[in-house]
Structure formats: structure tokens, C-alpha cells
Amino acid sequence: MKVTESSAFEIPRAKQWTCESKAGRTYRMMMWTPNVEAPPEGFPVIYVLDANSVFGTVTETARLQSRKPHGLDPAVVVGIGYETDEPFDTDARFYDYTTYAEPHEFPMRRTEKEWPKTGGAESFLTFIEEELKPFVEGLVSIDRTRQTLFGHSLGGLFVLYTMFNRYEAFQVYAAGSPSTWWKNRALIQEMERMLQDVPKELPPTKLFIGIGALEKQQMVEDAKLVFDRLTSAQIPHLTTKHCCYEEENHISVLPPYINQVYRFALSK
């Protein structure tokens, strides 16, 4: 066998940039666009958190599941990651995906290392809404009525934070293994506040919560609790889905969950 080394592997039609937000935060932004003409209303779009770890998986899922004649609608995939070649930048994501927590609100840690800086969730959401979305829409036609926000773990926490605090920002929320333990489960109170204030007339919205059955018991229970509470609230035009994946843990749950999220988000 004769082998000639070629260029590094790339996903066709995928690009990446380094960008700095107005708040001085640096991100590695990734984007994949379908190899078809945009429909008159624009493409649906999936914004993916922790893109260093899952952008490739989400993109390949979109490439496969949107193949015609039987595929779902093609969607643009936008990844928000960090300047690292590791799957995660722990300190950066702890800041961007969380609300501020006092020292006594942190759980016990197995190591002697201090917890990373927290409290950047609102600033990060502002970056997505006021800087990232306009940038993406300047490059490709986007259907603003079909926007998905995908996150896992602390990213799943941020997805729910966004839904509970700026409900209209996205039309599909995909919260994988959400870290509901954060700040003594403060997210549960945020959900209750949202339920008191959510407008009655809102466009159709979807929420999909997925978690592995082998994850921490409290997280498994809280994921079901959030699903049950939002389902019982009977918010007009809100569709909710929950799936607990047997034999999957906090990381192995990602491929089957991503596979289902694409169908959930792109089906009409």
C-alpha cells in the first residue's frame, strides 16, 4: 500500500474564526452551512455550546439526517467554543454558563483546587443575542423562527437559564444532562419565577431534556422534575420532551442525545 500524507481532516463546508466579544471574552466560533440553496425564509440554525467537544458530532448528524429525498430540513450549525484543542476549557465555560455563586453555595469538591470564577451567564447571553447572531445572519440567510440552542452539562444549565430568563430568544431548547445542582439548585426557583411571568401569547417553542441513566441520581431526578413541572404548567404552544438513556453516563449520552435533538428540532 502506497500512502501519501494529505492535509488535515476537515468537515466539508465548515469554517472557524477567532472572535473577541465587546466584553473582552475570546471565542473560537465554528460554522457549517448546508450544500443547498437557502429557502426563501432562510435556514434553521443550531447554536452549539462547548463546540470544541461536539461541533463535529452535531455537524455530521446534520449532514446525514438532512440528506434528501427523505431527510429533514438542512440547518446551519454554529459552534461556540474556546481557544483550545482540548474538548473543554473548564475555567471559561464555568464563567460563561453560570450565574454568580458565593463560596458557601458551592458543593464540596474532591480536589483542593478552588472553583473557577463564575457569574458570566447574562453577559454571555448578551454576546450571543447582540453580537454573534447578527454576525451569522450577515453570512447566511437564517430563519429566526427556527433557532435552536444546544448545551450539555453546564451548557445544559445555560440552555435552561436562557429559556427561563429570555424565553423568546430561541424556539428550540436542548438541555443535555443539565447541571441543576448549581448554586443549591437555584435554577428550580428561576423556573418558578418564569412560570409566573411567561406571556400567554408566544410563538411555538420546544424543550428537550436528555440525561443518562447512569448519571448522578440528583441530576436524573431534577431533569425529570423540570420536565414534569413545565409539562404540567401547560404553557401555550410549548412542546416538551424528556429522555433518560439506559446504560449511558454523563459523556456517553451525547451521541444518542444529539441524534434525537436534530430530529426534534427540525421536524415540523
Backbone hydrogen bonds, N-H to C=O, Kabsch-Sander energy under -0.5 kcal/mol:
donor,donor_aa,acceptor,acceptor_aa,energy
3,V,1,M,-0.6
14,A,11,I,-1.9
15,K,31,M,-2.7
17,W,29,M,-2.9
19,C,27,Y,-2.7
21,S,25,R,-3.1
24,G,21,S,-2.1
27,Y,19,C,-2.9
28,R,81,G,-1.5
29,M,17,W,-2.4
29,M,27,Y,-0.7
30,M,79,G,-2.5
31,M,15,K,-2.6
32,W,77,V,-2.5
33,T,13,R,-1.2
36,V,34,P,-0.6
42,G,39,P,-2.0
43,F,141,S,-2.7
45,V,146,R,-2.0
46,I,76,V,-2.6
47,Y,45,V,-0.5
47,Y,148,T,-3.3
48,V,46,I,-0.6
48,V,78,V,-3.5
49,L,47,Y,-0.5
49,L,150,F,-2.6
50,D,80,I,-0.5
51,A,80,I,-1.7
53,S,50,D,-1.7
54,V,50,D,-1.4
55,F,51,A,-2.0
58,V,54,V,-2.7
59,T,55,F,-2.8
60,E,56,G,-2.7
61,T,57,T,-1.9
62,A,58,V,-2.3
63,R,59,T,-2.7
64,L,60,E,-2.2
65,Q,61,T,-2.8
66,S,62,A,-1.3
67,R,64,L,-1.2
71,G,67,R,-1.4
72,L,65,Q,-3.0
76,V,44,P,-2.7
77,V,32,W,-2.1
78,V,46,I,-3.0
78,V,76,V,-0.5
79,G,30,M,-3.1
79,G,77,V,-0.5
80,I,48,V,-2.9
81,G,28,R,-2.6
81,G,79,G,-0.6
84,T,82,Y,-2.4
90,T,88,F,-0.7
93,R,89,D,-2.6
94,F,90,T,-2.1
95,Y,91,D,-1.6
96,D,92,A,-2.4
97,Y,93,R,-2.3
98,T,95,Y,-0.7
105,E,102,E,-2.1
106,F,103,P,-1.3
120,G,95,Y,-2.4
121,A,98,T,-2.4
124,F,120,G,-2.7
125,L,121,A,-2.4
126,T,122,E,-2.1
127,F,123,S,-2.1
128,I,124,F,-2.2
129,E,125,L,-2.5
130,E,126,T,-3.1
131,E,127,F,-2.0
132,L,127,F,-2.6
133,K,128,I,-2.5
135,F,131,E,-1.6
136,V,132,L,-2.6
137,E,133,K,-2.7
138,G,134,P,-1.0
138,G,135,F,-0.6
139,L,136,V,-1.6
140,V,136,V,-1.9
143,D,43,F,-3.3
144,R,142,I,-0.9
146,R,143,D,-1.9
148,T,45,V,-2.7
149,L,172,V,-2.3
150,F,47,Y,-3.1
150,F,148,T,-0.5
151,G,174,A,-2.2
153,S,176,G,-2.5
155,G,152,H,-2.3
157,L,153,S,-2.0
158,F,154,L,-2.2
159,V,155,G,-2.1
160,L,156,G,-2.0
161,Y,157,L,-2.6
162,T,158,F,-2.7
163,M,159,V,-2.2
164,F,160,L,-2.8
165,N,161,Y,-1.6
166,R,162,T,-3.1
169,A,166,R,-2.5
170,F,167,Y,-0.6
171,Q,147,Q,-2.2
172,V,147,Q,-2.1
173,Y,206,K,-2.5
174,A,149,L,-2.8
175,A,173,Y,-0.6
175,A,208,F,-2.0
176,G,151,G,-3.0
176,G,174,A,-0.8
177,S,210,G,-3.8
179,S,153,S,-1.6
180,T,178,P,-2.3
182,W,179,S,-1.8
184,N,105,E,-0.6
184,N,181,W,-0.9
185,R,181,W,-0.8
186,A,182,W,-1.5
187,L,182,W,-0.5
188,I,185,R,-1.4
189,Q,185,R,-0.6
190,E,186,A,-1.9
191,M,187,L,-2.3
192,E,188,I,-1.8
193,R,189,Q,-2.2
194,M,190,E,-2.3
195,L,191,M,-2.2
196,Q,192,E,-1.1
197,D,193,R,-1.1
197,D,194,M,-0.6
198,V,194,M,-2.3
202,L,200,K,-0.9
205,T,237,H,-2.8
206,K,171,Q,-2.6
207,L,239,T,-2.5
208,F,173,Y,-2.7
209,I,241,K,-2.7
210,G,175,A,-1.4
210,G,208,F,-0.5
211,I,243,C,-2.0
213,A,245,Y,-2.8
214,L,248,E,-2.5
215,E,212,G,-1.6
220,V,216,K,-2.2
221,E,217,Q,-2.6
222,D,218,Q,-2.6
223,A,219,M,-2.4
224,K,220,V,-1.6
225,L,221,E,-2.3
226,V,222,D,-2.8
227,F,223,A,-1.9
228,D,224,K,-3.0
229,R,225,L,-2.7
230,L,226,V,-2.4
231,T,227,F,-2.3
232,S,228,D,-2.6
233,A,229,R,-1.3
234,Q,230,L,-0.5
234,Q,231,T,-1.1
235,I,230,L,-0.7
238,L,235,I,-1.9
239,T,205,T,-2.8
239,T,237,H,-0.6
241,K,207,L,-2.2
243,C,209,I,-2.1
245,Y,211,I,-2.6
245,Y,243,C,-0.6
246,E,244,C,-0.6
248,E,245,Y,-1.4
253,V,249,N,-1.4
254,L,251,I,-1.8
257,Y,253,V,-2.1
258,I,254,L,-3.1
259,N,255,P,-2.1
260,Q,256,P,-1.7
261,V,257,Y,-2.6
262,Y,258,I,-2.0
263,R,259,N,-1.1
264,F,260,Q,-2.7
265,A,261,V,-3.2
266,L,262,Y,-2.3
267,S,263,R,-1.6
